[in-house]
Amino acid sequence: MKDMTDADVTAALRSLAADSLSRSAAVDHVPNLPGLYAFHGDQTAWSSLGLVPDFDGQPLYVGKAERSLNSRDVGTHFAPGKTGSSTVRRSLAALLVDDLHLVAVPRNQAKPDGSANFGLDGASDERLSIWMEQRLSLTTWIKPDGVVLDEVETEVVVRLRPPLNLAKVGEARARLREARKRMADLARTWQPETVASNATESLVPPKAPELSGAEPFSGLDASVADFWRFAMSDLRTNNVRGYLAEFLVARAVGATGQRVEWDAYDVTAPNGTRIEVKSAGYLQAWAQKKLSAPTFRVAAASAWDGKTGTWSDGRQFNADVYVFCLQTAKDHTEYDPLDVSQWQFYVADRAKVEGRGGASMGLSALAALAGEPVHYAGLHAAVVSAAQPGRAS
């Protein structure tokens, strides 16, 4: 083995900062060789995890694969049923437990051993994998012969300070450690399912009522509108901006009714066209050192059936039309989320999006895919035009 050099570290940092791959693209492009890998998150991923990047391009996690980058990164970290064997999956699960309604279980349910390396139940594992495929992308660096991988990993982690790394980073990470401990404690309380089959009918939720906002709480001097003001007043946050973008698209195409959490697509037009909506912007709800670079990514995913509580076999692109919504304001003094003239919409059909293979897209790549953006007044016609080549099967 040879001593690590600055050139080795520089090469690793450059490679891990290169264009990232979606999980579906990584299957074919990440080699079966040892090296380092980095997970990168989109704006919504950082927000959902309660994290703020220290610099543009900062990865969420860096790790090493001693044998095969493909089998470790693509085969283990992205795969359902592997949470007990994946540090990054456990960290993600600990921070997303409430958003994704995750249930911690022992890593080995047949022989629970009280290990801190908790797993997730089947449905939770699948939800986490889908979230990862939609929100995360991957970069890698292949280890040259003779280089000690652990030494390069240590130096890269120290320099990049990825917030989901616990070792080598030189920071306490108290919030992450406590969240993981809480999940491990919950896993230790797990008991095998004993609910009688005739009781499952009571677990099927009725249709949610359509609320006006005036509905009062019971035992509390507050209304639903008070809750909405508390939780959703800031339309700049990534999650709420996503809901707002879906609302704008729904109104443009004449869709009615409520959004359905965990549906395979976001909006259904009156003629049955299925639409997936993505959003991004230059400005965030937190202090920035510079404007964000809007990026979008759509990956093939399993479809959740809320009526049966099951996932579809295999992964596919589930919508007919994809609308990429850009909030264009670049100055907070002018930023008005309710001004539809500040939004631009890139519209593409399923075939074009499938052709990208799930790769992340900046605005230039998005324009090459979807053409020039339209303003709100032209959104309905653009969706109708994109839907004409044929709908998803």
N, C-alpha and C positions, 0 to 999 in steps of 0.2 A: 504494500500500500504506500501511496505517496502522501506528502503533507498537503493539506488544503491550501489553495492559493486564492488571492483576491480575484483572480480571473475566474475561478470556479464559482465563487459567490456572485460575482457580477453576471456571469452567464445564467446562473439559476434565477436571479432576480429579474433579468431581462425576459427570460422564457416564461416565468410565472406572471409577468405583466403583459404578455402578448394577448392577442384576441382569444377569447375563451370559447369553449365548446359546450353545447348542451349535452345532456346525458345521451340522447339518441345519437348525436354525432360522435360523441366520445367512444361509443361502442366500436365504431369502425376505424377511428383515427388514433386512439390512445394505444401505445404499444405494450406488449407483454415484456417489459423491461423494467429494471429497478430505477427509482428516481424520486423526485419530489412532486407533490401536487398541491394545488391551491383551489379552494372553493370561493367563488365570487358571488355576491348577491345583488339583485336589482334594488331599486329604491324601496320598494314595498317590503322586501326581505329585511333590510336593515330596520325599517320602521316597526315591522311586526315583532322583531326580536328585541325591540327596545334599545337599539344600538345606534350610534352615530359614528360614521367613518372619520378617522383622523386626517385622511387625505384621499383624493380621488384615486381609485384603483386599488385601495386597500382590500386585501382578501379577508374573508371571514375566518378562514381556517387554513393552516398549512400542515401537511403531514408527509410522511415518507413511506414508500413501498419498497421493501427490501428485495422482493422477487418480481412482482408484476404490477405495474401501474394500472393496467386494464382490469385485472381481477380484483385488486384492492379498491380502486376508486369507483369503477363502474359496477363491478360485481358485488361488492360488500356495502359500500356507503350508500348507494342509491337503492339497494334492494330491500323490499319488505321482508320482515323476519330476521333482519341482521342487526337490529338496534343493540342487542346485547353484546355484539362483537365490534361495534363501531363507536369510537369516542365522539366523533362529530355528530352522529345521529342522536346519541344520548344528550349532548349539549343542546342541539336544536330542539329535541323533544322537551327538555326541561324548560326552555324559554317559550315554547309554543303550546304548552299543555292546555292553556285556557282557550286560545284562539282556535286550536284544532280539536279540542275536546278529546285529548289523548288519555289513555288508560294505561298506567304502569303495571307491569306484571313481572314475576321473576324471569330471569333469562332462561332458566330451565324449569318449566312449569311441572315437569314430571318429578323433578328432584329439587325443590326450592332450597337454596343454601344461604339465603340472607345476603348475597353478594351485592355490592354497590353497583355492579354492572347490570342494571335493570334492563328489561325488554319492554315491549308494548304488545297489547293484544292485537289480533289480526287486523281488525278494522282500523285501529289507530296507526299501525305500521303502514298500512296502505295509504292512509291520509297523509302521513308524513312524507312518504315517497313521492306522492303526487305534488305536494307543496315544494319539495326539493327540485323536482323536474321542472316545475313552472317558474321557480324563483332563483335557482342556483345554476351556475355554469362552472366550467373546470378549465384550468390550465395546468401544464405539466412541464417538468424538466427531466431529461434523461441523464442518468449518472454516467459520466465517462469511466472507462476502465481504470481501476486503481485508486479512485477517489473514495474516501470514507464518507458515506452518505450521512451518517449521524452528525458529523462535524459541520457539513454544509447546511443541514437542516437547522442546527442550533443557531448559526449565524444569520440565516434567512429569517427565522422566527424572531430573533432579537431585533432585527432591522424593521420588519413589517408589522410586528406587534398585532397579529390577527386576534380579534377579541374572543374567539371561541377556543383558542389554545389555552390550556392550563399549565403545561410544562414548558420550561425554557424561556418563557416570555418575560420573566422578571417582574411580574405584577401579580397582585393578590387575587384579582378576579373573584371577589367575595360574593357578588350577586350570582354569578354563574355557579360557583361551588355550592351555594345555599340552594339554588334551584335544583341542581342535580341531587343533592342530599335529600331534598323533599320528595323527589321522584323515587329514589331508592327506598325511602321510608314507606312510601305508599305501596311499592312493590312487595315489601315484606308483609303487608297486611292482606295481600291477595288470597282469596279462597276460590276453589273450583266452582264453576257455575252450578247452581242448584235450583234455579228458577224452573218451575214446572212448565211444560209446554203449553198448557191451557192458560197460562198467565201472560203469554207474549202478546195477546191481542190488546191488552191494556197499555202496551208500550208503543203502539202505533199512534203517532200524534195526529190530532185533528187539524184541519186547515186553519192556519193562523187568521184571526180576525183582522179586518182592515181598520186601523186605528185612525182617529181624527186628531189626536193629541190632547183632547179635552178629558180623556178618561182619567179618573182619579185613582191613586193608590189606596189600598186598604190599610188603615192604621198609620198613614203618613199624609201630612198636608202638602201634597205635591201631585202633579199630573204627569201624563206621558210627555207632554210638551216640555215640562221642566227637565225630564230625563234627556230628551233629545237635545235641549240647549246645553246640558251638562256634557253629553258625550259626543255631540256631532256639530258643535258650533264652528269649529275650525275646519273649514272646507279645504284647507291647504294640506292637511296631513295625508299621507299616502293612501291609507285605507279609505278615508272618507272621500278623497279625490277620486278614487276608483269607483265608489258608489255613485258619485256625481256624474262621472263619465258615462256609466251605464244608464243613468236616468236620462241624460241628454240624448243618447242613442235611442232609447226606448221611446221618448217623446217624438223624435224625428221620424221614426218609422211607424208611429201610431200604435205601439204596443201598450197594453193596459195590464193592470194587476201588479203584484208585488214581485220583487226579485227573490229568487230561490237560492238560498245558500247551498253550496256543494252541487249545484246543477252542472251538467256537462258543458253548458254554454250559458251566456249571461242574459240574452234577450231573445224572445221569439216574436217575430213580426206577425201581423194579422194573417198573412198568407202562408205562414209556417216556416219562413226562412229563419234559420238558427244563426245567431250572431254572437261571436265572442268579442269582448271589449277589453282593450288594454289602455292604460293611461300613463303619462309621464309629464314632467315639467322641468323648467329651469330653476324655479325657486322652491325652497322647502320651508317647513314650519319651524326650522331651527336656524341658528346663525350659521352662515356659510362663508368660507374663505373665497370661493368663487362659484359661479353658476354651475349647476349640475349639467352633465352631458346626457340628454335624454336617450335612453336605450329601451328597446322592446325585445321580448322573446316569447315565442309560442312553441310549446313542445307537445308531442303526442302524449295522450294521457288516457287512463281508464275512465269510463263513464260511471258515475254513481247513480243508482236508481233509488230515489228516496222512498218509493212505495214498497219496495221489497227489501231495502237495506242491504243491497249487494252491489258489487262492482262488476263491470263488464269484463269479459275475457279479452286479454290483450289490450294494447294501447293504440289509439288512433287520433286523428284530428277530428273533433266532434262537431264543429260548426260548419255552416255553409259559407259564411262571410266573416271576415275579421276586420274590426275597426280599431285603429290605433289613434288615440286621442292625445293631442299635445296642447297643454296649457302654455301659451306663448309669452306670458308676462316675464320681463327680466328686471323689473324694479318693483319693490314692495309698495311704493307710493302709488303705483298704477294697477297693482294686482287686484282684480275683482273676479273671484271664481264664478259669480252669477252673471257676468257679462259674456254671453255666448260668442261675441265677436273676438274674444281673446283665445278662443279654441280653434285648432285646426284638426282635420280628420283625414287620416290616410286609410283608404278602403281597399281590401284585397280579397280575392276569392280563395277558396280552400286549396285549390291546386297550386297556386303561387306560394302560399304559406308552407304547404307540404314540401315544396321544392327547396326551401331553405333548410330543412332537416332539423329545425329547432335551434339554429344558430342565433346568437344575439345580434341585434341590428341597431346601429346608430341611425341618425336621420338620413344620411346619404344612401345607406343600404336600404332603408325603408322606402325612400323615394324611388330607388331603382326597382323595388319590388312592386309598389302600389301606385307609382306615378305621383304627380303633384297632389298636395292635400287640397281638400275642399273646405269651405266655410260651412257653418251650420245650415244655412239655407239650401245648400246643395247636397247635404248628407243623405237625405232620403233617396234622391235619384241615384247617388253613387252606390248605395246599398242594393237597390233594385238592379242596377246594371251588373254589379259583381255577382249577384245571385243567379243570373241567367245561365252561366255555363253548366249548372247542375248542382243539386243539393247533395249533402253528405248522406251516405247510406246508413 
